[in-house]
Amino acid sequence: MKNRTMQEMNEQYKDCPVQINTYVVDGRTYRVHSHFIGDKDINDVMYHYAEDRAMSEMLGIVPKTA
């Protein structure tokens, strides 16, 4: 994978949807910018992550990364 500059990535993904959420944690404000550039279903991703984590906790192993 080629190392790209931030400007190159901004140009490549400029038409993709962006969501900005603001969170306050321990009195500090954090702003999270989510850039939706892929075609994965977040529900499927989170389900598989949770399933892998539960299995690793039960069996004491490290799950494979996708």
C-alpha positions as a Markdown table, in Angstrom:
| # | Residue | x | y | z |
|---|---|---|---|---|
| 1 | Met | 0.0 | 0.0 | 0.0 |
| 2 | Lys | 1.4 | 3.4 | -1.0 |
| 3 | Asn | 1.9 | 5.9 | 1.7 |
| 4 | Arg | -0.4 | 8.8 | 0.8 |
| 5 | Thr | -0.4 | 12.3 | 2.1 |
| 6 | Met | -3.4 | 13.7 | 3.9 |
| 7 | Gln | -4.2 | 16.0 | 0.9 |
| 8 | Glu | -4.2 | 13.0 | -1.4 |
| 9 | Met | -6.6 | 11.1 | 0.8 |
| 10 | Asn | -8.8 | 14.2 | 1.2 |
| 11 | Glu | -9.1 | 14.5 | -2.5 |
| 12 | Gln | -9.8 | 10.8 | -3.1 |
| 13 | Tyr | -12.5 | 10.6 | -0.5 |
| 14 | Lys | -14.0 | 14.1 | -0.7 |
| 15 | Asp | -17.4 | 12.8 | -2.0 |
| 16 | Cys | -17.8 | 10.2 | 0.7 |
| 17 | Pro | -20.1 | 10.8 | 3.7 |
| 18 | Val | -18.6 | 12.2 | 6.9 |
| 19 | Gln | -20.2 | 12.3 | 10.3 |
| 20 | Ile | -18.9 | 14.4 | 13.2 |
| 21 | Asn | -19.7 | 13.5 | 16.8 |
| 22 | Thr | -18.7 | 15.4 | 19.9 |
| 23 | Tyr | -18.1 | 13.6 | 23.2 |
| 24 | Val | -17.1 | 14.9 | 26.7 |
| 25 | Val | -14.9 | 12.6 | 28.7 |
| 26 | Asp | -13.7 | 13.6 | 32.1 |
| 27 | Gly | -14.4 | 17.2 | 31.4 |
| 28 | Arg | -12.5 | 17.2 | 28.1 |
| 29 | Thr | -14.2 | 17.6 | 24.7 |
| 30 | Tyr | -13.3 | 15.2 | 21.9 |
| 31 | Arg | -14.6 | 15.6 | 18.3 |
| 32 | Val | -14.6 | 12.4 | 16.3 |
| 33 | His | -14.7 | 12.6 | 12.5 |
| 34 | Ser | -16.0 | 9.4 | 10.9 |
| 35 | His | -15.3 | 9.0 | 7.2 |
| 36 | Phe | -17.4 | 6.4 | 5.5 |
| 37 | Ile | -15.2 | 5.1 | 2.6 |
| 38 | Gly | -15.9 | 1.4 | 2.5 |
| 39 | Asp | -18.7 | -0.9 | 1.7 |
| 40 | Lys | -18.8 | -3.0 | 4.8 |
| 41 | Asp | -21.9 | -3.2 | 6.9 |
| 42 | Ile | -21.1 | -1.9 | 10.4 |
| 43 | Asn | -23.5 | -4.4 | 12.0 |
| 44 | Asp | -21.7 | -7.3 | 10.5 |
| 45 | Val | -18.3 | -5.9 | 11.5 |
| 46 | Met | -19.3 | -5.3 | 15.1 |
| 47 | Tyr | -21.1 | -8.7 | 15.3 |
| 48 | His | -17.9 | -10.5 | 14.2 |
| 49 | Tyr | -15.7 | -8.4 | 16.5 |
| 50 | Ala | -17.9 | -9.2 | 19.5 |
| 51 | Glu | -18.1 | -12.9 | 18.5 |
| 52 | Asp | -14.3 | -13.1 | 18.2 |
| 53 | Arg | -13.7 | -11.3 | 21.5 |
| 54 | Ala | -16.2 | -13.6 | 23.3 |
| 55 | Met | -14.6 | -16.7 | 22.0 |
| 56 | Ser | -11.1 | -15.5 | 22.8 |
| 57 | Glu | -12.1 | -14.7 | 26.4 |
| 58 | Met | -13.7 | -18.1 | 26.8 |
| 59 | Leu | -10.9 | -20.0 | 25.3 |
| 60 | Gly | -8.0 | -17.8 | 26.3 |
| 61 | Ile | -6.7 | -17.3 | 22.8 |
| 62 | Val | -6.1 | -14.3 | 20.5 |
| 63 | Pro | -8.6 | -14.1 | 17.6 |
| 64 | Lys | -7.4 | -13.7 | 14.0 |
| 65 | Thr | -7.6 | -10.3 | 12.4 |
| 66 | Ala | -9.6 | -9.8 | 9.3 |
